[in-house]
Amino acid sequence: MKLFHTLFLTLILLFSSSAMSAQTSAAKVNINTANVEQISTTMTGVGESKARAIVLYRKTNGKFKTLQDLENVDGIGAKTVEKNKGKIVL
């Protein structure tokens, strides 16, 4: 009975850790292709207004080549880029 209990707990931990890693990898956004909703829901400190500014900047100036290019967008500063660097894909 103790073995069954141990196996059961091990399986629960295994599945919960794989679910957590799936959530982490899903929480990334490609700022060169994402729409306003995708940007605003994924990036911390970026609402609809700033997300719209990112999309508009991209349409006007072309694709972002570096994360620091985001700092050229009105309302996006170094702190916002730093907070989100693990969530942004180019």
PDB file of N, CA, C and O in Angstrom:
ATOM      1  N   MET A   1       0.824  -1.190   0.000  1.00  0.00           N
ATOM      2  CA  MET A   1       0.000   0.000   0.000  1.00  0.00           C
ATOM      3  C   MET A   1       0.870   1.258   0.000  1.00  0.00           C
ATOM      4  O   MET A   1       0.555   2.246  -0.663  1.00  0.00           O
ATOM      5  N   LYS A   2       1.964   1.203   0.751  1.00  0.00           N
ATOM      6  CA  LYS A   2       2.871   2.343   0.811  1.00  0.00           C
ATOM      7  C   LYS A   2       3.514   2.583  -0.562  1.00  0.00           C
ATOM      8  O   LYS A   2       3.709   3.728  -0.971  1.00  0.00           O
ATOM      9  N   LEU A   3       3.835   1.507  -1.259  1.00  0.00           N
ATOM     10  CA  LEU A   3       4.418   1.614  -2.592  1.00  0.00           C
ATOM     11  C   LEU A   3       3.436   2.276  -3.561  1.00  0.00           C
ATOM     12  O   LEU A   3       3.829   3.132  -4.353  1.00  0.00           O
ATOM     13  N   PHE A   4       2.184   1.889  -3.501  1.00  0.00           N
ATOM     14  CA  PHE A   4       1.148   2.474  -4.341  1.00  0.00           C
ATOM     15  C   PHE A   4       1.038   3.977  -4.080  1.00  0.00           C
ATOM     16  O   PHE A   4       0.954   4.774  -5.015  1.00  0.00           O
ATOM     17  N   HIS A   5       1.039   4.348  -2.825  1.00  0.00           N
ATOM     18  CA  HIS A   5       0.949   5.755  -2.440  1.00  0.00           C
ATOM     19  C   HIS A   5       2.141   6.546  -2.983  1.00  0.00           C
ATOM     20  O   HIS A   5       1.967   7.649  -3.501  1.00  0.00           O
ATOM     21  N   THR A   6       3.340   5.996  -2.868  1.00  0.00           N
ATOM     22  CA  THR A   6       4.553   6.647  -3.358  1.00  0.00           C
ATOM     23  C   THR A   6       4.515   6.802  -4.876  1.00  0.00           C
ATOM     24  O   THR A   6       4.853   7.862  -5.404  1.00  0.00           O
ATOM     25  N   LEU A   7       4.106   5.754  -5.572  1.00  0.00           N
ATOM     26  CA  LEU A   7       3.986   5.823  -7.032  1.00  0.00           C
ATOM     27  C   LEU A   7       2.960   6.857  -7.455  1.00  0.00           C
ATOM     28  O   LEU A   7       3.181   7.604  -8.408  1.00  0.00           O
ATOM     29  N   PHE A   8       1.859   6.901  -6.764  1.00  0.00           N
ATOM     30  CA  PHE A   8       0.800   7.861  -7.072  1.00  0.00           C
ATOM     31  C   PHE A   8       1.312   9.298  -6.920  1.00  0.00           C
ATOM     32  O   PHE A   8       1.078  10.133  -7.794  1.00  0.00           O
ATOM     33  N   LEU A   9       2.000   9.585  -5.828  1.00  0.00           N
ATOM     34  CA  LEU A   9       2.547  10.927  -5.599  1.00  0.00           C
ATOM     35  C   LEU A   9       3.606  11.282  -6.641  1.00  0.00           C
ATOM     36  O   LEU A   9       3.678  12.424  -7.095  1.00  0.00           O
ATOM     37  N   THR A  10       4.422  10.308  -7.015  1.00  0.00           N
ATOM     38  CA  THR A  10       5.443  10.542  -8.028  1.00  0.00           C
ATOM     39  C   THR A  10       4.806  10.909  -9.366  1.00  0.00           C
ATOM     40  O   THR A  10       5.264  11.823 -10.053  1.00  0.00           O
ATOM     41  N   LEU A  11       3.758  10.198  -9.724  1.00  0.00           N
ATOM     42  CA  LEU A  11       3.055  10.499 -10.980  1.00  0.00           C
ATOM     43  C   LEU A  11       2.432  11.885 -10.953  1.00  0.00           C
ATOM     44  O   LEU A  11       2.487  12.608 -11.948  1.00  0.00           O
ATOM     45  N   ILE A  12       1.853  12.256  -9.849  1.00  0.00           N
ATOM     46  CA  ILE A  12       1.259  13.586  -9.729  1.00  0.00           C
ATOM     47  C   ILE A  12       2.329  14.658  -9.910  1.00  0.00           C
ATOM     48  O   ILE A  12       2.116  15.619 -10.649  1.00  0.00           O
ATOM     49  N   LEU A  13       3.454  14.513  -9.260  1.00  0.00           N
ATOM     50  CA  LEU A  13       4.537  15.482  -9.395  1.00  0.00           C
ATOM     51  C   LEU A  13       5.072  15.547 -10.818  1.00  0.00           C
ATOM     52  O   LEU A  13       5.371  16.625 -11.331  1.00  0.00           O
ATOM     53  N   LEU A  14       5.187  14.394 -11.444  1.00  0.00           N
ATOM     54  CA  LEU A  14       5.679  14.344 -12.810  1.00  0.00           C
ATOM     55  C   LEU A  14       4.760  15.102 -13.759  1.00  0.00           C
ATOM     56  O   LEU A  14       5.218  15.912 -14.566  1.00  0.00           O
ATOM     57  N   PHE A  15       3.467  14.835 -13.658  1.00  0.00           N
ATOM     58  CA  PHE A  15       2.512  15.490 -14.539  1.00  0.00           C
ATOM     59  C   PHE A  15       2.385  16.977 -14.247  1.00  0.00           C
ATOM     60  O   PHE A  15       2.236  17.774 -15.173  1.00  0.00           O
ATOM     61  N   SER A  16       2.440  17.359 -12.991  1.00  0.00           N
ATOM     62  CA  SER A  16       2.317  18.778 -12.668  1.00  0.00           C
ATOM     63  C   SER A  16       3.541  19.552 -13.128  1.00  0.00           C
ATOM     64  O   SER A  16       3.399  20.693 -13.566  1.00  0.00           O
ATOM     65  N   SER A  17       4.729  18.983 -13.046  1.00  0.00           N
ATOM     66  CA  SER A  17       5.926  19.687 -13.507  1.00  0.00           C
ATOM     67  C   SER A  17       5.945  19.802 -15.029  1.00  0.00           C
ATOM     68  O   SER A  17       6.409  20.813 -15.555  1.00  0.00           O
ATOM     69  N   SER A  18       5.453  18.795 -15.747  1.00  0.00           N
ATOM     70  CA  SER A  18       5.402  18.901 -17.205  1.00  0.00           C
ATOM     71  C   SER A  18       4.344  19.896 -17.636  1.00  0.00           C
ATOM     72  O   SER A  18       4.511  20.563 -18.657  1.00  0.00           O
ATOM     73  N   ALA A  19       3.265  20.014 -16.889  1.00  0.00           N
ATOM     74  CA  ALA A  19       2.244  21.012 -17.193  1.00  0.00           C
ATOM     75  C   ALA A  19       2.791  22.416 -16.961  1.00  0.00           C
ATOM     76  O   ALA A  19       2.492  23.333 -17.726  1.00  0.00           O
ATOM     77  N   MET A  20       3.585  22.588 -15.916  1.00  0.00           N
ATOM     78  CA  MET A  20       4.182  23.886 -15.626  1.00  0.00           C
ATOM     79  C   MET A  20       5.150  24.291 -16.726  1.00  0.00           C
ATOM     80  O   MET A  20       5.164  25.454 -17.128  1.00  0.00           O
ATOM     81  N   SER A  21       5.951  23.372 -17.217  1.00  0.00           N
ATOM     82  CA  SER A  21       6.901  23.713 -18.274  1.00  0.00           C
ATOM     83  C   SER A  21       6.167  24.039 -19.570  1.00  0.00           C
ATOM     84  O   SER A  21       6.633  24.878 -20.341  1.00  0.00           O
ATOM     85  N   ALA A  22       5.043  23.402 -19.823  1.00  0.00           N
ATOM     86  CA  ALA A  22       4.246  23.710 -21.009  1.00  0.00           C
ATOM     87  C   ALA A  22       3.672  25.113 -20.910  1.00  0.00           C
ATOM     88  O   ALA A  22       3.617  25.827 -21.911  1.00  0.00           O
ATOM     89  N   GLN A  23       3.244  25.521 -19.723  1.00  0.00           N
ATOM     90  CA  GLN A  23       2.723  26.868 -19.534  1.00  0.00           C
ATOM     91  C   GLN A  23       3.834  27.886 -19.733  1.00  0.00           C
ATOM     92  O   GLN A  23       3.600  28.930 -20.342  1.00  0.00           O
ATOM     93  N   THR A  24       5.021  27.618 -19.245  1.00  0.00           N
ATOM     94  CA  THR A  24       6.134  28.543 -19.364  1.00  0.00           C
ATOM     95  C   THR A  24       6.510  28.747 -20.823  1.00  0.00           C
ATOM     96  O   THR A  24       6.719  29.882 -21.251  1.00  0.00           O
ATOM     97  N   SER A  25       6.597  27.677 -21.587  1.00  0.00           N
ATOM     98  CA  SER A  25       6.975  27.825 -22.976  1.00  0.00           C
ATOM     99  C   SER A  25       5.874  28.482 -23.803  1.00  0.00           C
ATOM    100  O   SER A  25       6.166  29.106 -24.823  1.00  0.00           O
ATOM    101  N   ALA A  26       4.644  28.359 -23.395  1.00  0.00           N
ATOM    102  CA  ALA A  26       3.537  28.963 -24.123  1.00  0.00           C
ATOM    103  C   ALA A  26       3.433  30.455 -23.862  1.00  0.00           C
ATOM    104  O   ALA A  26       2.739  31.153 -24.602  1.00  0.00           O
ATOM    105  N   ALA A  27       4.093  30.963 -22.843  1.00  0.00           N
ATOM    106  CA  ALA A  27       3.980  32.364 -22.465  1.00  0.00           C
ATOM    107  C   ALA A  27       5.025  33.226 -23.161  1.00  0.00           C
ATOM    108  O   ALA A  27       5.623  34.100 -22.534  1.00  0.00           O
ATOM    109  N   LYS A  28       5.249  32.992 -24.442  1.00  0.00           N
ATOM    110  CA  LYS A  28       6.168  33.812 -25.224  1.00  0.00           C
ATOM    111  C   LYS A  28       5.412  34.444 -26.375  1.00  0.00           C
ATOM    112  O   LYS A  28       4.411  33.907 -26.848  1.00  0.00           O
ATOM    113  N   VAL A  29       5.901  35.585 -26.817  1.00  0.00           N
ATOM    114  CA  VAL A  29       5.233  36.290 -27.902  1.00  0.00           C
ATOM    115  C   VAL A  29       6.284  36.764 -28.911  1.00  0.00           C
ATOM    116  O   VAL A  29       7.323  37.308 -28.538  1.00  0.00           O
ATOM    117  N   ASN A  30       5.992  36.547 -30.181  1.00  0.00           N
ATOM    118  CA  ASN A  30       6.864  37.039 -31.242  1.00  0.00           C
ATOM    119  C   ASN A  30       6.386  38.442 -31.593  1.00  0.00           C
ATOM    120  O   ASN A  30       5.331  38.610 -32.205  1.00  0.00           O
ATOM    121  N   ILE A  31       7.161  39.441 -31.207  1.00  0.00           N
ATOM    122  CA  ILE A  31       6.724  40.830 -31.407  1.00  0.00           C
ATOM    123  C   ILE A  31       6.758  41.252 -32.871  1.00  0.00           C
ATOM    124  O   ILE A  31       6.259  42.325 -33.212  1.00  0.00           O
ATOM    125  N   ASN A  32       7.332  40.433 -33.736  1.00  0.00           N
ATOM    126  CA  ASN A  32       7.343  40.744 -35.162  1.00  0.00           C
ATOM    127  C   ASN A  32       6.128  40.198 -35.899  1.00  0.00           C
ATOM    128  O   ASN A  32       5.894  40.546 -37.056  1.00  0.00           O
ATOM    129  N   THR A  33       5.355  39.344 -35.237  1.00  0.00           N
ATOM    130  CA  THR A  33       4.181  38.770 -35.905  1.00  0.00           C
ATOM    131  C   THR A  33       2.907  38.860 -35.067  1.00  0.00           C
ATOM    132  O   THR A  33       1.811  38.690 -35.602  1.00  0.00           O
ATOM    133  N   ALA A  34       3.028  39.122 -33.775  1.00  0.00           N
ATOM    134  CA  ALA A  34       1.872  39.082 -32.871  1.00  0.00           C
ATOM    135  C   ALA A  34       0.936  40.266 -33.091  1.00  0.00           C
ATOM    136  O   ALA A  34       1.340  41.346 -33.521  1.00  0.00           O
ATOM    137  N   ASN A  35      -0.335  40.012 -32.775  1.00  0.00           N
ATOM    138  CA  ASN A  35      -1.315  41.095 -32.837  1.00  0.00           C
ATOM    139  C   ASN A  35      -1.406  41.789 -31.469  1.00  0.00           C
ATOM    140  O   ASN A  35      -0.733  41.395 -30.517  1.00  0.00           O
ATOM    141  N   VAL A  36      -2.233  42.804 -31.392  1.00  0.00           N
ATOM    142  CA  VAL A  36      -2.363  43.604 -30.175  1.00  0.00           C
ATOM    143  C   VAL A  36      -2.761  42.744 -28.979  1.00  0.00           C
ATOM    144  O   VAL A  36      -2.182  42.879 -27.901  1.00  0.00           O
ATOM    145  N   GLU A  37      -3.731  41.872 -29.157  1.00  0.00           N
ATOM    146  CA  GLU A  37      -4.205  41.034 -28.053  1.00  0.00           C
ATOM    147  C   GLU A  37      -3.108  40.102 -27.547  1.00  0.00           C
ATOM    148  O   GLU A  37      -2.925  39.962 -26.337  1.00  0.00           O
ATOM    149  N   GLN A  38      -2.379  39.467 -28.457  1.00  0.00           N
ATOM    150  CA  GLN A  38      -1.311  38.548 -28.055  1.00  0.00           C
ATOM    151  C   GLN A  38      -0.214  39.270 -27.265  1.00  0.00           C
ATOM    152  O   GLN A  38       0.302  38.746 -26.279  1.00  0.00           O
ATOM    153  N   ILE A  39       0.127  40.463 -27.708  1.00  0.00           N
ATOM    154  CA  ILE A  39       1.166  41.239 -27.016  1.00  0.00           C
ATOM    155  C   ILE A  39       0.684  41.683 -25.642  1.00  0.00           C
ATOM    156  O   ILE A  39       1.403  41.541 -24.653  1.00  0.00           O
ATOM    157  N   SER A  40      -0.534  42.220 -25.577  1.00  0.00           N
ATOM    158  CA  SER A  40      -1.028  42.764 -24.302  1.00  0.00           C
ATOM    159  C   SER A  40      -1.298  41.686 -23.262  1.00  0.00           C
ATOM    160  O   SER A  40      -1.184  41.954 -22.066  1.00  0.00           O
ATOM    161  N   THR A  41      -1.650  40.486 -23.678  1.00  0.00           N
ATOM    162  CA  THR A  41      -1.914  39.431 -22.704  1.00  0.00           C
ATOM    163  C   THR A  41      -0.656  38.683 -22.274  1.00  0.00           C
ATOM    164  O   THR A  41      -0.657  38.026 -21.233  1.00  0.00           O
ATOM    165  N   THR A  42       0.406  38.771 -23.053  1.00  0.00           N
ATOM    166  CA  THR A  42       1.624  38.041 -22.720  1.00  0.00           C
ATOM    167  C   THR A  42       2.646  38.902 -21.979  1.00  0.00           C
ATOM    168  O   THR A  42       3.290  38.436 -21.039  1.00  0.00           O
ATOM    169  N   MET A  43       2.789  40.133 -22.395  1.00  0.00           N
ATOM    170  CA  MET A  43       3.823  40.985 -21.816  1.00  0.00           C
ATOM    171  C   MET A  43       3.351  41.681 -20.543  1.00  0.00           C
ATOM    172  O   MET A  43       2.241  42.211 -20.490  1.00  0.00           O
ATOM    173  N   THR A  44       4.195  41.674 -19.529  1.00  0.00           N
ATOM    174  CA  THR A  44       3.910  42.319 -18.259  1.00  0.00           C
ATOM    175  C   THR A  44       4.054  43.831 -18.405  1.00  0.00           C
ATOM    176  O   THR A  44       5.055  44.317 -18.932  1.00  0.00           O
ATOM    177  N   GLY A  45       3.046  44.576 -17.936  1.00  0.00           N
ATOM    178  CA  GLY A  45       3.098  46.035 -17.983  1.00  0.00           C
ATOM    179  C   GLY A  45       2.743  46.623 -19.326  1.00  0.00           C
ATOM    180  O   GLY A  45       2.917  47.822 -19.545  1.00  0.00           O
ATOM    181  N   VAL A  46       2.243  45.791 -20.237  1.00  0.00           N
ATOM    182  CA  VAL A  46       1.868  46.257 -21.570  1.00  0.00           C
ATOM    183  C   VAL A  46       0.385  45.972 -21.773  1.00  0.00           C
ATOM    184  O   VAL A  46      -0.033  44.821 -21.902  1.00  0.00           O
ATOM    185  N   GLY A  47      -0.386  47.030 -21.798  1.00  0.00           N
ATOM    186  CA  GLY A  47      -1.817  46.896 -22.047  1.00  0.00           C
ATOM    187  C   GLY A  47      -2.113  47.082 -23.522  1.00  0.00           C
ATOM    188  O   GLY A  47      -1.211  47.053 -24.359  1.00  0.00           O
ATOM    189  N   GLU A  48      -3.388  47.274 -23.829  1.00  0.00           N
ATOM    190  CA  GLU A  48      -3.799  47.411 -25.229  1.00  0.00           C
ATOM    191  C   GLU A  48      -3.171  48.618 -25.910  1.00  0.00           C
ATOM    192  O   GLU A  48      -2.770  48.544 -27.071  1.00  0.00           O
ATOM    193  N   SER A  49      -3.088  49.716 -25.195  1.00  0.00           N
ATOM    194  CA  SER A  49      -2.553  50.950 -25.769  1.00  0.00           C
ATOM    195  C   SER A  49      -1.085  50.796 -26.171  1.00  0.00           C
ATOM    196  O   SER A  49      -0.705  51.167 -27.281  1.00  0.00           O
ATOM    197  N   LYS A  50      -0.270  50.259 -25.285  1.00  0.00           N
ATOM    198  CA  LYS A  50       1.150  50.053 -25.600  1.00  0.00           C
ATOM    199  C   LYS A  50       1.323  48.969 -26.656  1.00  0.00           C
ATOM    200  O   LYS A  50       2.211  49.060 -27.504  1.00  0.00           O
ATOM    201  N   ALA A  51       0.479  47.946 -26.606  1.00  0.00           N
ATOM    202  CA  ALA A  51       0.546  46.883 -27.617  1.00  0.00           C
ATOM    203  C   ALA A  51       0.221  47.445 -28.995  1.00  0.00           C
ATOM    204  O   ALA A  51       0.850  47.070 -29.984  1.00  0.00           O
ATOM    205  N   ARG A  52      -0.766  48.350 -29.063  1.00  0.00           N
ATOM    206  CA  ARG A  52      -1.096  49.001 -30.329  1.00  0.00           C
ATOM    207  C   ARG A  52       0.101  49.812 -30.838  1.00  0.00           C
ATOM    208  O   ARG A  52       0.393  49.824 -32.034  1.00  0.00           O
ATOM    209  N   ALA A  53       0.784  50.488 -29.912  1.00  0.00           N
ATOM    210  CA  ALA A  53       1.961  51.278 -30.285  1.00  0.00           C
ATOM    211  C   ALA A  53       3.068  50.376 -30.838  1.00  0.00           C
ATOM    212  O   ALA A  53       3.761  50.756 -31.781  1.00  0.00           O
ATOM    213  N   ILE A  54       3.236  49.196 -30.263  1.00  0.00           N
ATOM    214  CA  ILE A  54       4.241  48.241 -30.751  1.00  0.00           C
ATOM    215  C   ILE A  54       3.907  47.797 -32.170  1.00  0.00           C
ATOM    216  O   ILE A  54       4.778  47.776 -33.039  1.00  0.00           O
ATOM    217  N   VAL A  55       2.645  47.442 -32.405  1.00  0.00           N
ATOM    218  CA  VAL A  55       2.219  46.983 -33.737  1.00  0.00           C
ATOM    219  C   VAL A  55       2.354  48.119 -34.757  1.00  0.00           C
ATOM    220  O   VAL A  55       2.809  47.892 -35.879  1.00  0.00           O
ATOM    221  N   LEU A  56       1.966  49.328 -34.377  1.00  0.00           N
ATOM    222  CA  LEU A  56       2.074  50.477 -35.278  1.00  0.00           C
ATOM    223  C   LEU A  56       3.536  50.772 -35.609  1.00  0.00           C
ATOM    224  O   LEU A  56       3.875  51.027 -36.765  1.00  0.00           O
ATOM    225  N   TYR A  57       4.393  50.736 -34.600  1.00  0.00           N
ATOM    226  CA  TYR A  57       5.824  50.963 -34.826  1.00  0.00           C
ATOM    227  C   TYR A  57       6.377  49.921 -35.797  1.00  0.00           C
ATOM    228  O   TYR A  57       7.142  50.249 -36.704  1.00  0.00           O
ATOM    229  N   ARG A  58       5.986  48.678 -35.598  1.00  0.00           N
ATOM    230  CA  ARG A  58       6.455  47.586 -36.462  1.00  0.00           C
ATOM    231  C   ARG A  58       5.993  47.791 -37.902  1.00  0.00           C
ATOM    232  O   ARG A  58       6.759  47.570 -38.839  1.00  0.00           O
ATOM    233  N   LYS A  59       4.737  48.216 -38.080  1.00  0.00           N
ATOM    234  CA  LYS A  59       4.210  48.441 -39.432  1.00  0.00           C
ATOM    235  C   LYS A  59       4.908  49.617 -40.113  1.00  0.00           C
ATOM    236  O   LYS A  59       5.114  49.608 -41.326  1.00  0.00           O
ATOM    237  N   THR A  60       5.269  50.622 -39.328  1.00  0.00           N
ATOM    238  CA  THR A  60       5.912  51.818 -39.866  1.00  0.00           C
ATOM    239  C   THR A  60       7.401  51.623 -40.119  1.00  0.00           C
ATOM    240  O   THR A  60       7.924  52.096 -41.128  1.00  0.00           O
ATOM    241  N   ASN A  61       8.090  50.931 -39.214  1.00  0.00           N
ATOM    242  CA  ASN A  61       9.548  50.846 -39.261  1.00  0.00           C
ATOM    243  C   ASN A  61      10.105  49.479 -39.635  1.00  0.00           C
ATOM    244  O   ASN A  61      11.318  49.325 -39.774  1.00  0.00           O
ATOM    245  N   GLY A  62       9.254  48.504 -39.796  1.00  0.00           N
ATOM    246  CA  GLY A  62       9.721  47.158 -40.116  1.00  0.00           C
ATOM    247  C   GLY A  62       9.939  46.327 -38.857  1.00  0.00           C
ATOM    248  O   GLY A  62       9.688  46.781 -37.740  1.00  0.00           O
ATOM    249  N   LYS A  63      10.407  45.112 -39.061  1.00  0.00           N
ATOM    250  CA  LYS A  63      10.578  44.173 -37.950  1.00  0.00           C
ATOM    251  C   LYS A  63      11.603  44.663 -36.932  1.00  0.00           C
ATOM    252  O   LYS A  63      12.545  45.384 -37.263  1.00  0.00           O
ATOM    253  N   PHE A  64      11.390  44.249 -35.686  1.00  0.00           N
ATOM    254  CA  PHE A  64      12.347  44.512 -34.624  1.00  0.00           C
ATOM    255  C   PHE A  64      13.535  43.581 -34.830  1.00  0.00           C
ATOM    256  O   PHE A  64      13.358  42.382 -35.044  1.00  0.00           O
ATOM    257  N   LYS A  65      14.739  44.127 -34.765  1.00  0.00           N
ATOM    258  CA  LYS A  65      15.939  43.307 -34.940  1.00  0.00           C
ATOM    259  C   LYS A  65      16.551  42.900 -33.606  1.00  0.00           C
ATOM    260  O   LYS A  65      17.185  41.849 -33.503  1.00  0.00           O
ATOM    261  N   THR A  66      16.360  43.737 -32.577  1.00  0.00           N
ATOM    262  CA  THR A  66      16.854  43.439 -31.231  1.00  0.00           C
ATOM    263  C   THR A  66      15.768  43.790 -30.224  1.00  0.00           C
ATOM    264  O   THR A  66      14.836  44.532 -30.534  1.00  0.00           O
ATOM    265  N   LEU A  67      15.895  43.251 -29.016  1.00  0.00           N
ATOM    266  CA  LEU A  67      14.947  43.600 -27.959  1.00  0.00           C
ATOM    267  C   LEU A  67      15.012  45.091 -27.644  1.00  0.00           C
ATOM    268  O   LEU A  67      13.992  45.709 -27.340  1.00  0.00           O
ATOM    269  N   GLN A  68      16.207  45.666 -27.716  1.00  0.00           N
ATOM    270  CA  GLN A  68      16.366  47.083 -27.414  1.00  0.00           C
ATOM    271  C   GLN A  68      15.627  47.978 -28.403  1.00  0.00           C
ATOM    272  O   GLN A  68      15.317  49.123 -28.075  1.00  0.00           O
ATOM    273  N   ASP A  69      15.335  47.482 -29.609  1.00  0.00           N
ATOM    274  CA  ASP A  69      14.544  48.252 -30.569  1.00  0.00           C
ATOM    275  C   ASP A  69      13.168  48.597 -30.001  1.00  0.00           C
ATOM    276  O   ASP A  69      12.564  49.599 -30.385  1.00  0.00           O
ATOM    277  N   LEU A  70      12.684  47.771 -29.095  1.00  0.00           N
ATOM    278  CA  LEU A  70      11.379  48.033 -28.471  1.00  0.00           C
ATOM    279  C   LEU A  70      11.377  49.352 -27.696  1.00  0.00           C
ATOM    280  O   LEU A  70      10.330  49.982 -27.544  1.00  0.00           O
ATOM    281  N   GLU A  71      12.533  49.765 -27.213  1.00  0.00           N
ATOM    282  CA  GLU A  71      12.636  51.005 -26.454  1.00  0.00           C
ATOM    283  C   GLU A  71      12.361  52.235 -27.316  1.00  0.00           C
ATOM    284  O   GLU A  71      12.158  53.326 -26.782  1.00  0.00           O
ATOM    285  N   ASN A  72      12.351  52.077 -28.633  1.00  0.00           N
ATOM    286  CA  ASN A  72      12.015  53.172 -29.546  1.00  0.00           C
ATOM    287  C   ASN A  72      10.513  53.403 -29.633  1.00  0.00           C
ATOM    288  O   ASN A  72      10.077  54.418 -30.176  1.00  0.00           O
ATOM    289  N   VAL A  73       9.724  52.488 -29.112  1.00  0.00           N
ATOM    290  CA  VAL A  73       8.264  52.598 -29.139  1.00  0.00           C
ATOM    291  C   VAL A  73       7.822  53.502 -27.991  1.00  0.00           C
ATOM    292  O   VAL A  73       8.270  53.341 -26.856  1.00  0.00           O
ATOM    293  N   ASP A  74       6.932  54.461 -28.299  1.00  0.00           N
ATOM    294  CA  ASP A  74       6.400  55.342 -27.256  1.00  0.00           C
ATOM    295  C   ASP A  74       5.769  54.527 -26.141  1.00  0.00           C
ATOM    296  O   ASP A  74       4.937  53.657 -26.395  1.00  0.00           O
ATOM    297  N   GLY A  75       6.166  54.808 -24.899  1.00  0.00           N
ATOM    298  CA  GLY A  75       5.597  54.128 -23.739  1.00  0.00           C
ATOM    299  C   GLY A  75       6.328  52.871 -23.318  1.00  0.00           C
ATOM    300  O   GLY A  75       6.007  52.290 -22.281  1.00  0.00           O
ATOM    301  N   ILE A  76       7.303  52.441 -24.101  1.00  0.00           N
ATOM    302  CA  ILE A  76       8.078  51.251 -23.761  1.00  0.00           C
ATOM    303  C   ILE A  76       9.499  51.694 -23.406  1.00  0.00           C
ATOM    304  O   ILE A  76      10.200  52.295 -24.220  1.00  0.00           O
ATOM    305  N   GLY A  77       9.899  51.391 -22.198  1.00  0.00           N
ATOM    306  CA  GLY A  77      11.230  51.769 -21.759  1.00  0.00           C
ATOM    307  C   GLY A  77      12.077  50.560 -21.450  1.00  0.00           C
ATOM    308  O   GLY A  77      11.656  49.418 -21.632  1.00  0.00           O
ATOM    309  N   ALA A  78      13.282  50.831 -20.979  1.00  0.00           N
ATOM    310  CA  ALA A  78      14.246  49.766 -20.675  1.00  0.00           C
ATOM    311  C   ALA A  78      13.708  48.815 -19.606  1.00  0.00           C
ATOM    312  O   ALA A  78      13.947  47.610 -19.673  1.00  0.00           O
ATOM    313  N   LYS A  79      12.981  49.353 -18.619  1.00  0.00           N
ATOM    314  CA  LYS A  79      12.452  48.501 -17.544  1.00  0.00           C
ATOM    315  C   LYS A  79      11.410  47.519 -18.077  1.00  0.00           C
ATOM    316  O   LYS A  79      11.384  46.356 -17.672  1.00  0.00           O
ATOM    317  N   THR A  80      10.563  47.981 -18.973  1.00  0.00           N
ATOM    318  CA  THR A  80       9.543  47.096 -19.560  1.00  0.00           C
ATOM    319  C   THR A  80      10.209  46.006 -20.389  1.00  0.00           C
ATOM    320  O   THR A  80       9.812  44.842 -20.328  1.00  0.00           O
ATOM    321  N   VAL A  81      11.210  46.381 -21.154  1.00  0.00           N
ATOM    322  CA  VAL A  81      11.939  45.399 -21.969  1.00  0.00           C
ATOM    323  C   VAL A  81      12.618  44.382 -21.055  1.00  0.00           C
ATOM    324  O   VAL A  81      12.553  43.180 -21.312  1.00  0.00           O
ATOM    325  N   GLU A  82      13.261  44.849 -20.000  1.00  0.00           N
ATOM    326  CA  GLU A  82      13.960  43.965 -19.075  1.00  0.00           C
ATOM    327  C   GLU A  82      12.996  42.981 -18.406  1.00  0.00           C
ATOM    328  O   GLU A  82      13.303  41.796 -18.281  1.00  0.00           O
ATOM    329  N   LYS A  83      11.820  43.481 -17.973  1.00  0.00           N
ATOM    330  CA  LYS A  83      10.827  42.614 -17.317  1.00  0.00           C
ATOM    331  C   LYS A  83      10.321  41.525 -18.239  1.00  0.00           C
ATOM    332  O   LYS A  83       9.929  40.452 -17.781  1.00  0.00           O
ATOM    333  N   ASN A  84      10.327  41.795 -19.539  1.00  0.00           N
ATOM    334  CA  ASN A  84       9.714  40.877 -20.498  1.00  0.00           C
ATOM    335  C   ASN A  84      10.696  40.131 -21.393  1.00  0.00           C
ATOM    336  O   ASN A  84      10.273  39.410 -22.296  1.00  0.00           O
ATOM    337  N   LYS A  85      11.991  40.288 -21.164  1.00  0.00           N
ATOM    338  CA  LYS A  85      12.958  39.699 -22.089  1.00  0.00           C
ATOM    339  C   LYS A  85      12.817  38.186 -22.229  1.00  0.00           C
ATOM    340  O   LYS A  85      13.136  37.637 -23.284  1.00  0.00           O
ATOM    341  N   GLY A  86      12.349  37.506 -21.196  1.00  0.00           N
ATOM    342  CA  GLY A  86      12.156  36.066 -21.296  1.00  0.00           C
ATOM    343  C   GLY A  86      10.872  35.664 -22.004  1.00  0.00           C
ATOM    344  O   GLY A  86      10.659  34.488 -22.302  1.00  0.00           O
ATOM    345  N   LYS A  87      10.020  36.646 -22.272  1.00  0.00           N
ATOM    346  CA  LYS A  87       8.731  36.368 -22.923  1.00  0.00           C
ATOM    347  C   LYS A  87       8.709  36.773 -24.393  1.00  0.00           C
ATOM    348  O   LYS A  87       7.754  36.476 -25.111  1.00  0.00           O
ATOM    349  N   ILE A  88       9.767  37.455 -24.837  1.00  0.00           N
ATOM    350  CA  ILE A  88       9.770  38.013 -26.191  1.00  0.00           C
ATOM    351  C   ILE A  88      10.637  37.162 -27.118  1.00  0.00           C
ATOM    352  O   ILE A  88      11.751  36.763 -26.779  1.00  0.00           O
ATOM    353  N   VAL A  89      10.088  36.907 -28.282  1.00  0.00           N
ATOM    354  CA  VAL A  89      10.793  36.207 -29.356  1.00  0.00           C
ATOM    355  C   VAL A  89      10.821  37.155 -30.550  1.00  0.00           C
ATOM    356  O   VAL A  89       9.846  37.850 -30.837  1.00  0.00           O
ATOM    357  N   LEU A  90      11.959  37.165 -31.239  1.00  0.00           N
ATOM    358  CA  LEU A  90      12.063  38.011 -32.455  1.00  0.00           C
ATOM    359  C   LEU A  90      11.883  37.166 -33.685  1.00  0.00           C
ATOM    360  O   LEU A  90      11.936  37.682 -34.802  1.00  0.00           O
TER     361      LEU A  90
END
